[in-house]
Amino acid sequence: MNPHPRTNGFCSRRHFLQANSFGLGGTALAWMLQRQGLLAEPARPELERKSYDLTPKPPMRPAKARAMISILMIGGPSQIDLFDPKPKLKEYEGRKFPGELKYDNAGQASAKVLPALWDFKPRGQSGTEMSDLLPHLANVADDICVIRSMHTGVNNHGQSLYALTGGRISAGAPTLGSWLNYGLGCESQDLPAFVTLTHPSGAPLLADHNWSSGWLPSVYQGSVIRAREPRLLNLDAPDHLRGEAQARQLDLLRSMNQEHRQLHPDELDLEARIASFELAARMQLAAKEAMDVSRESEATRKLYGLDNEVTRDYATRCLIARRLVERGVRFVQVINNGQSWDHHSGIQKALPDLCGRTDQPVAALIQDLKSLGLLDSTLVHWGGEMGRLPVIQNDLGKERVGRDHNTYGFTMWLAGGGIRGGLAYGETDEWSHHAVKDIVTHHDYHATVLHLFGLDHKQLIYRRAGRELSLTDGKQARVVDQILA
């Protein structure tokens, strides 16, 4: 008896499969599909054990960039006051914004239009307009590409930051630096492949999520360098272990680790831990030398602003970033504390303060890389996860005025590594609210970065739990050819 009789001539998919799976109908269907080339290929188990390491690997196609420095300004620098001049805002100053706005904090919201608080001027031979808050960056305007049409569309710091660093709006994904090292390895075997230089005032928003390897093998995780000396702890062996004694101890440890690794194949975390121990031993000399900025000339130190208490922190970290990529490190991240560019209030004081701390060191980095012949192969990124709205937040007097979040149209810039300098690409509307021309999503940004490194965002995949995962998450993405040199 059929336990699931058909009723009213209806046969569900379950009933059909139950009735035909083991009968002539199923056999005939499989034969027909095979004849027509429509039958799926049988699953093939991977017979060779995969190995994950940081040895250099060739790119998929010729590459322009070999290293990247990301100056991540978490919080949302105001594009209206720095990079995206909008004369229309001046006409409407103090009047009600004549459109719809999406606030992050409705309780402090205002619809009064707030124009740029600082003047803009054309900079360099290219004439790219920049704010007076960036006098040093103005000197390298012809070397950078300002992208004024960035868009993530998720009006929250965490989600937008996840999108910008890892391609998804949720936690747990590998970050860009991890993907680059997964695809290419690292030229240096004596220094970490992915380095994060943190701020002395504390951790950034989302902390280690910014340099996480996510579900990629742990060997691709970023290494955090302390903001103050000693930047790496415990690099020096005790006196009684230095020299031959330490070498013999390391040889013994290496042989024991190798034996342990053979007993536990496919344990990726174990491999990563062993690799980190071995790297730590090699770093005893290489890391100390790489981060010793006292070896730089007085002219270089002055260029970055090491002699100025205001700029000294960013100057030191930008200079270390240059020294690291010079020595073969693939990806370096210079990161601020908390979300210090998040100017919901007090923007008239806070924004000049931050620009004063960062403008000279960042511009010096571009000049220094260029003078050393490294800019052509080093991609430099500057930007945050969002911009700001063109209206007042905290309408409680001039000193309290700020701007709310805007992820629908904001600015970041790129330089070197195959990027076309002296270009302002994309546009927002006349209010600097929505990107309207040549929109660049976070997926487009990632596809373009990978392209510069000779990688294809569709082909750089990691197989996990039966799925093929990528930085662009299988989403529509384009390489922004118009900004390439």
N, C-alpha and C positions, 0 to 999 in steps of 0.2 A: 504493500500500500504506500502511496506517496504521502508523506507526512505534511507536505506543503502544496496542496492542490491549487491549481490555478482557478481564479475566480473572475468571472466576467471577461474571460479571454485575456487577462493581464498576466504577464510573466515577468517577475522582477529579475534583475541581474543575478542575484543570489540563486534564484531558482534555475535560471538558465545554466549557470556554471555548475550547479549541483547535478543537473540532469545530463550534462555533456562532457564534463571533465574527463571521465574515464570511458567514454564510449567512442563509437566510430566518428561521431560528429567532431569531437575534439581532435582526434587524430587527423581527420581530413583537413580541419582548419589549420593545424600546424603545418601540414604538408603544403597547402596552398600558400600560406604566408612565406614559407621557405622558398618556394618556386618563384615568388614575386619579389624576393629580396626584402621582405618586410618583417622578417623574424629577427628579434633582438639577438645580438651576439651573446653567447653564454658568458657568465661571469668568469673571469680568469684571476685566480688568486695570485698575489704578488709573491713570487718564489724567492726573490732576492731581498734581503733585509735592507731597508733604507738607512742611510747614514746622514746625519745632520751635523754640519760643522761650519766653521767660518773661513775655510780655505778659499782663496779667490776663485771665482767662477766666471766664465765668459758671458757677456750679455747676449741677449737674443738677436740683437742687431747693433750696428755701430752706435756708440754712445757719445754724447757731448759731455755729460757730467760723470765724475767719479766719486764725488763727495758732496755732502750737503750740510749747511749750517742753518738751523731753524731758530730764529729769534722770536719766541712765542710770547706775545703780549696778552696774557690772559685777562679777561674782564671786558674787553670791547673798546678799543681806542676810537675816539670820535672822528669818523671820516669827514664830518661836516667842518670840523675845526682844523683838520690836518691836511687832507688830500683831495677833497671833493667840493670845490667852490660852487655855491649856488646863489647868484645875485637875487633870485626871486624871493629868497627868505628875507632879505633886507627890506624889500617892499612891504612884506607882511608882518614885520616885527611887532610883536605884542598883540597882533590880531588873532582871531580864532582860525585854526587850521581848517581849510575848506575841503576836507576829505575825511576818510576813515583812518583811524589809528588803532593799532593793537598794542596795548600797554602790558608790561609785565607786572607793574605795581599800580593798580588802578587807584589805590588810596592816596597816592602822592601825585597822581596824574594831573596834567593841565593841557589844554589844547592851544595855549598861546605860542605862537611861532617864535622860535629862538634862532636867529641867524648865527653865522660864524662869529666867534668872539675875537678873532684875530684876522689880520689881513692876509690875502694871498698875492703872490707875484709869480710871473713866469720864471722858470729856472733853467739854466743851461742853454745850450744851443737848441735843444728840443723844445724849449718853452713850456715844459710841464709845470703846471701851477701847483705850488705848495705853500703851506702856511708859514708865516714868520716864526712860528714856534720851532721850525726845523732848519735853522741856518746852515748847519753842517751837512745835512742830507741834501740840501739845495746844491751843494758843491759837487755832488755825484749824481745829479739828476739824469745826466746823459748815460749813466751806467745801469739805471734801474727801470723796470717796467711796473708802472702803477696800475693795478687792476681795480677799477672802480665799480665793478658789477658782481661782486661776490654775493652768494646766496646759499644759505643752508635751510632757512625757513622754519627753524625750530627755536622759538623765542625764549630759550632757557640756556643758562651758561653750560650746565653739564651736558645736555644733549647736543648742543652745537659744538662744544669742545670735543666730545666723542666723535662727531661727524668729521671735524677738521683733522683730527689726529689719527682716527682709525676707520673712517669710512662708514660708520654706522652710528645711529643716535642712541645706542644703548651700550652698557659696559661689557667688557669681556673680549673685545676684538683686539687683534694685534695692531700696533701703531706703525706709522709709516717707516720709521727707522728699522723696526724689526723686519718688515717686508723687504726693504732694500738689502738687508744683510742675508735674509733667507734666499733672495734671488741671486746675489752677487758675492756673498762672503765679504772678506775684509782683506785689504792689502797688507795690513800690519798684523802680525801674529804675536806681537809683544805688548799691544795696547788693546783695550776693549774696542769692539767694532761700533758700538752705539753708546755714546756718552751724554749724560745730562748734567749740566752745570746749574745748580740750584742757587737761590737767592739767600743771602745771609740772614734775612729777616724771617725766614720760615718756608714751609713747603707750599707748592702751588695748589690751586684748586684741583681737586681729584687726585692729588698726590701722585702715587706711583702708576696710576692709570695712564699718565702721560707718556710713560716709557715702557709700558707693558708689552710683552710678547703674546699676550692673550693665549689662544689655543695653538699658536705655533710652538715648536720646541723651545724650551727655556733658554737654550744657548743663545737665542736671538734677543733676549731681554736687554734693556738699557742698563748701563752702570752709572750710578749716581756719584758724582764728585762733590765732596764737601765744599761749602762756600768759603770756608776759612782754612788757613793752614793749621795742621797738616791736612791737605785735601784728600789724601788717602791714608787711612790709619794702618799701623802695623806693617809698613812696607819694609822696614829694616829688621833683619834677623838679630837676635841677641848676640852679644860678642862671642860667647862660647860656641855658637853654631855657625859662625861665618866661615866662608872659604870652603875648604874640602869637606868639613864636617856637614855643612848644609847640603853640598852637592851629593854626598853619599846618602843622606837622609831622603832627599828628593828622589834619587834613583830607586831606593827601596819603596817609597810611597808609590812611585809610578808603576812599579812591577806589581804591587799589591792591588792597585786600582785596576790595572789591566786584567788581572786574574778575576777580580770581582765583577768587572764588566762582562767578561766572557760567561760567567755563571748567570748573569741576569741580562740577556739580550733584550732589545726593544724597550728598555727602561730609559726613556728620554730624559727624565729629570735627573737620573743617576749620571748619565753621560754629561749633562749640562753642569752638574756639580763638580764632576771630575775635571771637566774642561776649565771651569772657573778657578779651581785650585792650581791647575797647571799654568793658567794665565797669570795668576797672582804671583807665582814664582818668577815668571819672565818679566813682570812689571816692576820688579824691585829697582831696576836701573832705568828702564825706558820711561816709566810714568813720572818719576821724579824729574828727569831731564825735560820731558815734554811740558810739564806744568811750571817750570822754573822761569818766570818772565824776567827775572833779573839778568838773564843771558841776552836780553834784547838791548838794542842800542838806545841811547838816551833820546835820539830823534824819534824812534818808534814809540817809546814810552810816552813821550810828549804828544805825539800824534793821537794816541788813544785817549789821553787824559789821565794817565796814572798819577800825575803830579797834582791832581785836583781832588780834594776829598769828595766833592759831589759826584764826580764821574768815575771815581777809582774802582768801585765794585764792577760796574758794567764793563769798564775798560779792561780790567783784569780778565774777566770771563770771556770777552770777545777776543782778546789776545790769545788766551789759552785755546779757544776754539780754533783760531787760525793755526796755532802750533800743532794741534792734534790732527787736523786734516792734512797739514803739511807732512805729517809722519804716517799717513796711510789710514787714519780712522775714517770710516764710511759716513757716519751720521753723528752730528753734534747738536744738542739742543741747549739753548740759553734761555732760561725760564725765570719769570718773575714770581714774587711771593703772592699767595692767595689769588685774588682777582683784582689786583691793584689798579687796573685800568677801568674799573667799573664805576664810572662817575655819575651816580644818581644824584649827588649833591656836591656843592663846593667845587665845581669844575674849573672856575676861574683861577683858583690857586693850585688845585691838584694836577691839572693837565700840564701847565708850564713846569711844575716841579718834576714830573716824570720825564717830560721831553728834555729838560735840562740834564737829567741823569743819563739818558740813553742816546741822545742825538749824536753827540761827538763820537762816542765809542763805536756806534753802528756805522757811521760814515767812514770812520777810520778803518774799520774792517774791510769795507769795499776798496778803499784806496790801497791798503796794505796788500790784500790779495792780488790786486791788479799789478802793483809794482813788482811783486814776486812772480808774476806769470801764472798765478793760481786761479784767478777769477774765471778764466775760460772753462776750467774743469770743476769749479766749485759752485754749486747752486746755493744762493743765499735767499732765505725767506724771512719776511717780517710781517707780522700780523696777529690779530686775535681772532676769537671765535665769533665775533659779532661787531656791529657798529652801534650808533646811537640814533635816537629819534630827533626830528627837527623842531621839537617843542619843549617847553619848560617842564621839568619835573622839580618838585619842591619849590613852589612859587611863594617863597617866604623871605624874599629880599635878595639882593644882588649876591651876597656871599654864600647863600644857601642853594642857589640855582644849579640844577644838573640836567642830565638827559637820561631817558629810559632806554631799554634794549631795542635793537633793530637788527634782525638777521635776514631781512628781505633785500637789503642792498647796502653793502659795506665795502671797505677797501682793504687790500693788502698789497704788498709789492714783492717782486722777485728780481734777482740780479745774477749775472754770471751763468755758468753751466749750460750755455746754449740759449739763454734768454736774450731777446732783443732789447737793448737799452734805449733810453730816451723815448719811451712810449707810454702814453696813457690809454689803456684799453678798457672798453666797456663804458656804459653810462647808467646812472640812476635817473629817475624822473626829476623834474625841476625842484623837488623838495628834498632830494637825497634820501628818499624813503624806500622806494622799490627799484631794484635793478630792472631796466627796461630794454637795454641794447647789449648784445653780446654777453649774455648772462653766463657766469662761470659758477657752477655748483662745486661742492666739495668733491664730488665724483670726477668732474672735469679736471679739477686741480690735481687730484691723485693720478689720473690717467696721464696728464701732461708731465708730471714729475717722473713717473716710471718710464715714459717715452724718452725723456732726456737721459736717463740712465741705460737706455738700450733695452728696456723691458716692455712687454705688452701686457696691459692690465687684464686682458681676457685670457692670456696664457699663463700668467704667473698665478698659479693656483696651489692650494694645499688640500689634500684629500683627508677628510675627517668624518668618521661615522657614515661613510658611504656618500658624502657630499663633497663637491668641489667648491672650495671657498676662495674668495679673492678679496683684494683691498677694496675694489669698487662694488663688492657685494652683488655682482650680477646685474647691477642697475645700468641704465643708459648713461654712458659717459663718452666724452669726446676729448681728443687731444686738441688743445687750443693752438692750432698751427700759427695763428696770426701773431702770437707773442714770441715765436721762435726765431732765432737769428738765422 
